[in-house]
Amino acid sequence: MSFRSWVNAGLAAQLGRPAGLRGRVVAILLNRSNAGLIARAAEAAAVQPGAVVADLGFGGGLGLSLLLDRVGAQGQVHGVELSTTMLSRAARRFRREVVAGRLHLHSASMTQLPLADRSLDGVITNNTLYFIPELDQAFRELARVLSLPGRAVVGIGDPQMMAEMPTTPYGFKIRPVEEVVSVASSAGLRLADHQRAGEGERAAHLLVFGHTS
């Protein structure tokens, strides 16, 4: 493996599951580079004050902050993450919200969510699907925890743009938008809206799902 390949493979691993000091640096970069996408996802979820919502694979934690602002003092936010580095970082950053019971942090996978059936009014998840082999199981879990009027917002990079990134060959699974929508449909979720976050043909995709019935 060349030095460049070694660097890209290491970065890809950190993007999938940030760890250690490098992971903390990646978290800062993720918050900055994905700020527009995360903000649009939080807006598209259309959650109201007092709602119970979740950010799945919250990474740097910007989504947690935005959702906490949206649900207000009477609402609750669940953050689900595999990275222990990101969980500990969020626990420190949002210590007051955790102590107050407004934020609940979970070490878990999107394929096995530690949340009750129909317990969430809204869900956001951004740039996570690339690292989930069992996409059908992830969407079944999403359908299980989402309330009947709830909205689930899935943010993904444009597949063509993602395919050209130097980190993509090292553990990323790039799926066409049509495939994501089809898998979600099989799990009982319908596409309610398809937005773009950014400018031009390579802008990120925001897929807004609700229950089919």
Wavefront OBJ file of the C-alpha trace (Angstrom):
o trace
v 0.000 0.000 0.000
v 1.379 3.402 -0.982
v 1.701 6.216 1.553
v -1.221 8.073 -0.045
v -3.407 4.973 0.111
v -2.405 4.449 3.750
v -3.414 8.019 4.596
v -6.744 7.734 2.787
v -7.515 4.388 4.403
v -6.808 5.852 7.833
v -9.024 8.858 7.155
v -11.818 6.611 5.886
v -11.658 4.585 9.099
v -11.911 7.768 11.148
v -14.890 8.976 9.139
v -16.649 5.675 9.738
v -15.893 5.569 13.466
v -13.823 8.469 14.861
v -11.447 7.381 17.606
v -8.847 8.952 19.854
v -7.212 12.306 19.312
v -7.485 12.050 15.539
v -11.167 11.278 15.949
v -11.701 14.459 17.944
v -10.075 16.466 15.176
v -12.276 14.685 12.626
v -15.347 15.592 14.695
v -14.521 19.291 14.418
v -13.983 18.949 10.681
v -17.247 17.035 10.265
v -19.218 19.726 12.066
v -17.727 22.374 9.799
v -17.922 20.557 6.477
v -21.408 19.149 7.057
v -22.924 22.169 8.811
v -25.227 23.047 5.927
v -26.444 19.477 5.447
v -27.076 18.957 9.160
v -28.925 22.259 9.504
v -31.144 21.441 6.531
v -31.836 17.970 7.936
v -32.888 19.398 11.299
v -35.161 21.852 9.502
v -36.655 19.159 7.252
v -37.527 17.012 10.272
v -40.025 19.754 11.201
v -39.972 18.893 14.895
v -41.946 20.999 17.331
v -41.178 22.172 20.875
v -41.717 19.312 23.315
v -41.019 16.612 20.729
v -38.897 13.491 21.228
v -36.300 13.180 18.475
v -33.021 11.463 17.632
v -29.794 11.946 15.728
v -28.484 8.554 14.624
v -24.722 8.456 14.136
v -24.370 12.009 15.446
v -20.590 12.260 14.985
v -19.349 15.718 15.938
v -22.637 16.546 17.683
v -23.843 19.557 15.713
v -27.141 17.808 15.030
v -27.679 17.217 18.745
v -27.272 20.933 19.407
v -29.696 21.920 16.667
v -32.318 19.403 17.781
v -32.023 20.468 21.423
v -32.732 24.030 20.344
v -35.744 22.942 18.312
v -37.457 20.753 20.926
v -36.857 23.239 23.741
v -36.846 22.675 27.476
v -39.760 20.235 27.431
v -38.445 18.057 24.609
v -35.965 15.219 24.559
v -33.170 14.260 22.193
v -31.609 10.818 21.771
v -28.119 10.532 20.325
v -27.058 7.147 18.982
v -23.418 6.550 18.124
v -20.944 3.659 17.823
v -17.835 5.726 18.458
v -16.909 5.835 22.146
v -14.807 8.924 21.400
v -17.808 10.788 20.022
v -20.008 9.618 22.903
v -17.558 10.852 25.542
v -17.100 14.116 23.668
v -20.873 14.677 23.550
v -21.249 13.747 27.224
v -18.796 16.505 28.158
v -20.095 19.088 25.731
v -23.748 18.567 26.678
v -23.275 17.694 30.353
v -26.042 20.030 31.522
v -28.545 18.676 29.012
v -27.716 15.092 29.984
v -28.094 15.844 33.708
v -31.394 17.625 33.032
v -32.732 14.585 31.170
v -33.084 16.477 27.904
v -30.372 14.470 26.122
v -29.908 10.705 26.213
v -26.749 9.220 24.704
v -26.683 5.609 23.527
v -23.836 3.376 22.394
v -25.579 1.392 19.682
v -25.881 0.596 16.006
v -28.609 1.815 13.682
v -29.462 -1.834 13.072
v -30.340 -2.356 16.742
v -31.713 0.841 18.232
v -32.206 0.944 22.032
v -35.461 2.851 21.655
v -39.098 1.922 22.132
v -41.554 1.341 19.301
v -43.112 4.545 17.896
v -41.189 6.625 20.443
v -39.723 9.285 18.128
v -41.451 12.270 16.552
v -38.472 12.944 14.310
v -35.144 11.436 13.278
v -32.132 12.734 11.419
v -29.133 10.756 10.215
v -26.446 12.181 7.965
v -23.628 10.456 6.091
v -24.139 7.184 7.937
v -25.542 4.805 5.316
v -22.123 4.265 3.693
v -21.006 2.266 6.728
v -24.066 0.033 7.212
v -23.968 -3.285 5.333
v -27.436 -4.325 6.556
v -29.322 -1.333 5.178
v -32.643 -3.192 5.189
v -32.344 -3.894 8.910
v -31.418 -0.269 9.613
v -34.565 0.954 7.854
v -36.726 -1.624 9.629
v -35.436 -0.253 12.919
v -36.062 3.289 11.739
v -39.647 2.383 10.833
v -40.103 0.685 14.207
v -39.066 3.633 16.376
v -40.661 6.394 14.277
v -44.149 7.501 15.312
v -46.891 7.328 12.698
v -46.898 11.097 11.985
v -43.119 11.347 12.463
v -40.524 12.296 9.853
v -37.155 10.642 9.291
v -34.574 12.651 7.358
v -31.683 10.772 5.744
v -28.817 12.851 4.387
v -26.365 11.347 1.901
v -23.732 12.767 -0.404
v -24.398 12.759 -4.107
v -23.320 9.265 -5.277
v -21.286 10.562 -8.217
v -19.432 13.006 -6.005
v -18.874 10.373 -3.314
v -17.495 7.894 -5.844
v -14.707 10.326 -6.719
v -13.540 10.905 -3.153
v -10.122 9.379 -2.368
v -11.458 7.732 0.800
v -14.367 5.927 -0.870
v -12.493 2.711 -1.816
v -11.679 2.090 1.843
v -14.868 0.853 3.450
v -17.529 3.115 1.932
v -20.633 1.558 0.376
v -22.105 4.059 -2.077
v -25.740 3.443 -2.952
v -27.872 5.232 -5.566
v -30.699 7.336 -4.203
v -33.199 5.024 -5.884
v -31.804 2.045 -3.976
v -32.077 3.848 -0.646
v -35.686 4.796 -1.366
v -36.503 1.226 -2.428
v -35.037 -0.294 0.742
v -36.911 2.239 2.867
v -40.144 1.405 1.049
v -39.675 -2.288 1.749
v -39.348 -1.417 5.433
v -42.673 0.455 5.409
v -41.461 4.015 4.877
v -42.562 6.262 2.020
v -40.592 9.097 0.481
v -42.438 12.288 1.441
v -39.888 14.771 0.115
v -36.538 14.865 -1.683
v -34.473 17.984 -1.118
v -30.934 19.017 -2.029
v -28.485 20.633 0.370
v -25.926 22.712 -1.461
v -25.467 24.044 -4.966
v -25.332 22.300 -8.329
v -25.904 18.770 -9.523
v -23.604 17.296 -6.875
v -25.399 18.768 -3.896
v -26.159 16.348 -1.078
v -29.515 14.593 -0.977
v -32.001 14.903 1.890
v -34.592 12.130 1.790
v -37.583 12.732 4.046
v -39.534 9.606 4.974
v -42.784 8.922 6.784
v -44.826 5.799 7.401
v -46.777 4.383 4.474
v -49.910 4.258 6.632
l 1 2 3 4 5 6 7 8 9 10 11 12 13 14 15 16 17 18 19 20 21 22 23 24 25 26 27 28 29 30 31 32 33 34 35 36 37 38 39 40 41 42 43 44 45 46 47 48 49 50 51 52 53 54 55 56 57 58 59 60 61 62 63 64 65 66 67 68 69 70 71 72 73 74 75 76 77 78 79 80 81 82 83 84 85 86 87 88 89 90 91 92 93 94 95 96 97 98 99 100 101 102 103 104 105 106 107 108 109 110 111 112 113 114 115 116 117 118 119 120 121 122 123 124 125 126 127 128 129 130 131 132 133 134 135 136 137 138 139 140 141 142 143 144 145 146 147 148 149 150 151 152 153 154 155 156 157 158 159 160 161 162 163 164 165 166 167 168 169 170 171 172 173 174 175 176 177 178 179 180 181 182 183 184 185 186 187 188 189 190 191 192 193 194 195 196 197 198 199 200 201 202 203 204 205 206 207 208 209 210 211 212 213
